[in-house]
Amino acid sequence: MDIAKFKSLLDEQITWPDYYTFKFVVKTEQETQVLALLDGHKIESKASSKGTYISISSRKLMQSSEEVVAVYNLLSQVEGIMSL
């Protein structure tokens, strides 16, 4: 991911501060780890039909594109996480 380009797109489309929605997909056994990293976020989650994966949506008031990128960087430590 080109972080500078992503931050530029965020800054063009969003007037900060504003709410930002993050979406992730992880294996079910990693849900607890992801939720711990998203402390303070409003969370919605849904298990896949077979229960192998879980989709997690989180929403939080962000002050800047830098804060958004920081959340993605934090969650990148979860092995196999998919950001949508």
QUIPE-V305142 format. One record per residue. N is the residue number from 1. PHI is phi in degrees with one decimal (999 if undefined). OMEGA is omega in whole degrees, -180 to 180 (NA if undefined). D_LAST is the distance of its C-alpha to the last C-alpha in Angstrom with 1 decimal. Layout:
n:N phi:PHI omega:OMEGA d_last:D_LAST
n:N phi:PHI omega:OMEGA d_last:D_LAST
//
This chain:
n:1 phi:999 omega:175 d_last:12.4
n:2 phi:-84.6 omega:-173 d_last:15.2
n:3 phi:-63.9 omega:-180 d_last:15.2
n:4 phi:-62.0 omega:179 d_last:18.1
n:5 phi:-66.9 omega:179 d_last:16.6
n:6 phi:-61.6 omega:179 d_last:13.4
n:7 phi:-61.3 omega:179 d_last:15.9
n:8 phi:-62.2 omega:178 d_last:18.1
n:9 phi:-62.7 omega:178 d_last:15.7
n:10 phi:-59.7 omega:-178 d_last:14.9
n:11 phi:-67.2 omega:177 d_last:18.7
n:12 phi:-73.5 omega:-172 d_last:19.5
n:13 phi:-98.8 omega:-174 d_last:17.5
n:14 phi:-128.0 omega:173 d_last:18.0
n:15 phi:-98.8 omega:-176 d_last:21.3
n:16 phi:-83.4 omega:-5 d_last:21.2
n:17 phi:-75.1 omega:178 d_last:21.6
n:18 phi:-158.9 omega:177 d_last:19.0
n:19 phi:-78.9 omega:178 d_last:16.5
n:20 phi:-128.4 omega:179 d_last:12.9
n:21 phi:-104.9 omega:176 d_last:10.2
n:22 phi:-104.1 omega:177 d_last:7.6
n:23 phi:-133.5 omega:-179 d_last:5.3
n:24 phi:-136.8 omega:172 d_last:5.8
n:25 phi:-127.3 omega:179 d_last:7.7
n:26 phi:-140.3 omega:172 d_last:11.1
n:27 phi:-66.0 omega:-175 d_last:14.6
n:28 phi:-53.3 omega:-178 d_last:16.7
n:29 phi:-67.9 omega:180 d_last:19.1
n:30 phi:-98.3 omega:-177 d_last:16.6
n:31 phi:-57.1 omega:-178 d_last:15.9
n:32 phi:-59.1 omega:180 d_last:18.9
n:33 phi:-62.3 omega:-179 d_last:17.9
n:34 phi:-65.3 omega:-179 d_last:14.5
n:35 phi:-61.6 omega:178 d_last:16.3
n:36 phi:-63.9 omega:-180 d_last:19.0
n:37 phi:-75.4 omega:-179 d_last:16.8
n:38 phi:-99.7 omega:180 d_last:15.5
n:39 phi:-56.1 omega:180 d_last:19.2
n:40 phi:93.0 omega:179 d_last:20.0
n:41 phi:-89.0 omega:170 d_last:16.7
n:42 phi:-81.9 omega:-170 d_last:17.0
n:43 phi:-111.7 omega:167 d_last:15.1
n:44 phi:-130.5 omega:179 d_last:14.4
n:45 phi:-136.4 omega:-180 d_last:13.8
n:46 phi:-147.8 omega:180 d_last:14.5
n:47 phi:-79.9 omega:175 d_last:15.7
n:48 phi:-70.0 omega:-177 d_last:15.4
n:49 phi:-59.4 omega:179 d_last:18.6
n:50 phi:-91.4 omega:179 d_last:20.1
n:51 phi:78.2 omega:-179 d_last:19.0
n:52 phi:-80.1 omega:-178 d_last:17.6
n:53 phi:-121.5 omega:175 d_last:14.0
n:54 phi:-134.9 omega:175 d_last:12.8
n:55 phi:-98.2 omega:-178 d_last:9.7
n:56 phi:-124.3 omega:173 d_last:10.0
n:57 phi:-112.0 omega:178 d_last:9.6
n:58 phi:-132.2 omega:-178 d_last:11.7
n:59 phi:-134.3 omega:-179 d_last:13.6
n:60 phi:-154.8 omega:176 d_last:16.1
n:61 phi:-71.8 omega:-180 d_last:18.5
n:62 phi:-110.6 omega:-179 d_last:17.8
n:63 phi:-89.3 omega:-175 d_last:20.8
n:64 phi:-165.8 omega:176 d_last:19.3
n:65 phi:-64.2 omega:178 d_last:16.6
n:66 phi:-62.6 omega:178 d_last:18.0
n:67 phi:-65.7 omega:178 d_last:17.1
n:68 phi:-63.0 omega:179 d_last:13.4
n:69 phi:-62.3 omega:179 d_last:13.5
n:70 phi:-62.8 omega:178 d_last:15.7
n:71 phi:-65.0 omega:178 d_last:13.3
n:72 phi:-60.6 omega:178 d_last:10.6
n:73 phi:-64.0 omega:179 d_last:13.8
n:74 phi:-61.7 omega:-177 d_last:15.1
n:75 phi:-74.8 omega:-180 d_last:12.3
n:76 phi:-66.2 omega:178 d_last:12.4
n:77 phi:-75.3 omega:179 d_last:15.8
n:78 phi:-82.2 omega:-177 d_last:14.5
n:79 phi:-62.5 omega:175 d_last:15.3
n:80 phi:80.0 omega:-179 d_last:12.9
n:81 phi:-66.6 omega:177 d_last:9.8
n:82 phi:-114.8 omega:177 d_last:6.4
n:83 phi:-96.4 omega:-179 d_last:3.8
n:84 phi:-110.2 omega:NA d_last:0.0
//
